[in-house]
Amino acid sequence: MDQNEQLLLKQVADARAALAEAVAAQDPVGLSRALDELEEALRQAREGGADAPSDAAVAGTESGTESTTTSSSSGSTSGSPVSAGE
């Protein structure tokens, strides 16, 4: 792994950490910024040929029950289940 690839992967890891902090703090503005940073870091890593590990590999989970996904087919952006009555 060359130095450029290491830098790209560090940017992805840092962006994921910032996203996790924003989620834990329940900070919507910070969450939006952190998500933008993560998307940009992942784009740069892809374009640079770096193979960034998946979120599940980083979190150490295989079930995918913990998710920071920002969209779904229902249009929800929170990643939280919403009952039909809400």
C-alpha positions as CSV (number, residue, x, y, z in Angstrom):
1,M,0.0,0.0,0.0
2,D,1.5,3.3,-1.0
3,Q,1.5,6.5,1.0
4,N,-1.3,8.1,-1.0
5,E,-3.6,5.1,-0.5
6,Q,-2.8,5.2,3.3
7,L,-3.8,8.9,3.4
8,L,-7.1,8.2,1.5
9,L,-8.0,5.4,3.9
10,K,-7.1,7.5,6.9
11,Q,-9.4,10.2,5.6
12,V,-12.2,7.7,5.3
13,A,-11.6,6.4,8.8
14,D,-11.5,9.9,10.2
15,A,-14.8,10.8,8.4
16,R,-16.4,7.6,9.8
17,A,-15.3,8.5,13.3
18,A,-16.7,12.0,12.9
19,L,-20.0,10.6,11.7
20,A,-20.2,8.2,14.7
21,E,-19.5,11.1,17.1
22,A,-22.3,13.2,15.5
23,V,-24.7,10.3,15.8
24,A,-23.8,9.8,19.4
25,A,-24.2,13.5,20.1
26,Q,-27.5,13.6,18.2
27,D,-26.3,16.6,16.4
28,P,-28.2,17.0,13.1
29,V,-25.9,19.8,11.7
30,G,-22.8,17.8,12.7
31,L,-24.3,14.7,11.2
32,S,-25.0,16.4,7.9
33,R,-21.4,17.8,7.7
34,A,-19.9,14.4,8.8
35,L,-21.9,12.6,6.2
36,D,-20.8,15.0,3.5
37,E,-17.2,14.5,4.6
38,L,-17.5,10.7,4.5
39,E,-19.1,10.7,1.1
40,E,-16.3,12.9,-0.2
41,A,-13.6,10.8,1.4
42,L,-15.1,7.6,-0.1
43,R,-15.3,9.2,-3.5
44,Q,-11.7,10.3,-3.4
45,A,-10.7,6.8,-2.2
46,R,-12.5,5.2,-5.1
47,E,-11.0,7.5,-7.6
48,G,-7.6,7.0,-6.1
49,G,-7.9,3.2,-6.3
50,A,-8.0,2.7,-2.5
51,D,-10.1,-0.2,-1.3
52,A,-12.0,1.3,1.7
53,P,-13.5,-1.4,3.9
54,S,-17.2,-1.6,4.3
55,D,-19.0,-0.1,7.2
56,A,-19.8,-3.6,8.6
57,A,-16.1,-4.5,8.4
58,V,-15.2,-1.3,10.3
59,A,-17.8,-1.8,12.9
60,G,-17.0,-5.4,13.3
61,T,-20.6,-6.4,12.7
62,E,-22.0,-8.8,10.1
63,S,-25.7,-8.5,10.8
64,G,-26.0,-4.9,9.7
65,T,-28.3,-4.0,12.5
66,E,-26.5,-0.9,13.4
67,S,-26.7,1.5,10.4
68,T,-25.8,5.0,9.6
69,T,-27.7,4.8,6.3
70,T,-29.2,8.1,5.4
71,S,-31.9,7.0,3.0
72,S,-34.2,4.1,2.4
73,S,-37.1,3.3,0.0
74,S,-39.5,4.9,2.5
75,G,-37.7,8.2,2.4
76,S,-36.7,8.2,6.0
77,T,-33.4,9.9,6.8
78,S,-33.0,8.9,10.4
79,G,-32.4,5.2,10.1
80,S,-35.0,4.7,12.9
81,P,-38.1,2.7,12.5
82,V,-41.2,4.7,12.2
83,S,-44.7,3.3,13.0
84,A,-47.6,3.9,10.7
85,G,-49.3,6.2,13.3
86,E,-46.5,8.7,13.4
